[in-house]
Amino acid sequence: MYERVLFPTDVGEPPERALEAALDIAERYDAELHVLTVVGTTRVSADVETGPALEQAERTGSATVDTLVERLRERGHERTVGAVVHGRPHDGILSYAKNHDIDLIVMGTHGRTGLDRYLVGSVTEKVVRLSDVPVLTVRHRLEA
């Protein structure tokens, strides 16, 4: 049913519940598991030096993806692929999914509501609305 599963994540700590769900599905269907980080490249004023910041974001994104790919392979899922792309996060995820024939996207969600969601926006929400393939959202655990 699923041959290629995409797990997009921010840099730093991945949403563990979403990662576990993506791994479980990939193992169940013997699917490739793609780990993706999108380095945001929104346009900044011409008088702002963005080169070093972009290079640092690229290094951090690559380190995050490399760490996750290694971790998943150590757990026995050899069919794991890592990638870092540039652009607006939801556009990068959707383009990657289309260009790599992804069958399912598994994403974490922060569970924001109300004004916070409206002002901050949600990459996950945009992907859910615009994706041509199914998107499984996994909510982060709420602190008690």
N, C-alpha and C positions, 0 to 999 in steps of 0.2 A: 504494500500500500504506500509506504514512504520509502523513497530511495535516497533522498537528500533532505536533511533537517538543518535548519539554520538557527543558531543561538547568538543573537546580537547582544553585546554587553558594553557597558561603559568601562572606562579605565578604572583600575582599582579592584575592589572586591566585587565579584559577580553575585547576582541574586542566586543564592544557593538552591532554593527550592526550584527555580526555573531551570537552573543547570541540571539538577537531578532529573527533572521531568524530560528535558531534552535528551539526556543520556539514556534514560529508561526507554524512550521511544526509539532512539537510534539503535539500541541493542536489540530491542524486541523485533524490529523490522530489518536488522542487519543493514542499516542505512549509514551513509556518510554523515558525519556530524561536522558542520561548518561553524566555526567560532569567528565572529566578526566584531570589530570595533570600527566605528566611524569617527574620524578626526574632523571636527567641525571646522569649516573654512568659510564662515560667513564674512561678507565684505566689511572691511574696517576702513576708516578714514585714510586717505592717501598719505597723511603726515604721520601715521603711526607705523612703527617698525614691527612687522609681524613675523618676519623670517625666523628669528630665534624661538619665538613662542610656538610657531607651527612645527619647527624641528623638534622641540621638546615634547609637544603633544604626540608627534609621530613616534618618537622613541618610547614614550610611556604606553601608547596604544600597542605598539609591537611587543613590548615586554609583557603586557597584560595577556595578549593573545598567545604568545609563546608559552607563558606559564600555564595557561589553561589547556592548551593542546598537549603539553608534556604531561600534565596531571591526568588528563583523560586517557592518554595512551598508557600511562603507568597503571591505570585501572583496567586496562585490557581492551580499550576501544581504539584499535589501530587505525580505523577508518575515520580519522579526525583531521580536518583541514583548518588552517588559520588564515585570516586575511585582515588587512587594515585598508580602508578606503577613505577618501576625502569627500566632504560635502556636508549638506544638512543631514542630520542623523536619519530622519525618516526616509529621505530621498536615497541616501546611501544604502540603507537596508533594502528598500524596495528594488533598487537597481541591481544590487547583488543577487537578490532572490530571482529576479528575472534572468539575469545573465548566467546564472549557474543552475537553472532549472530546479530550484528549491521546491519541495513538495509541502513543507510545513515550516512555519516560523514559530519558535517558542521564545517568549519574552517575559521578563519580570515586569511587574507594575507596582508602583508605590501606593496606589490606592488613594491618591489625592481626590478631594471632592470640592465642590463649591467654587468659591472665588480663587482659591489657591490653584485649582486645576485650570481655571479659565485664564489666570494671569501667567502661570508658568507654562501651560501647555503640556502635552503629553506625547512623547515620541511614540509610545505604545499605542495610544489612541489613534494617532495619525496612521500608523501602520495598519491597525485593524480596519480603519475606514477605507484605506486605499489599496490594500493588498489584493492581488488576484488569487493568492493561495490561502489556505486556512492559517489562522494565527491562534495559537494557544497562549493565553495570558495566565501567568501564575503570580498571585499576590504574595508580596513579602510577608513574612510573619510579623504580626503586630506585637509590640512589646506589652507585657501585662502591667 
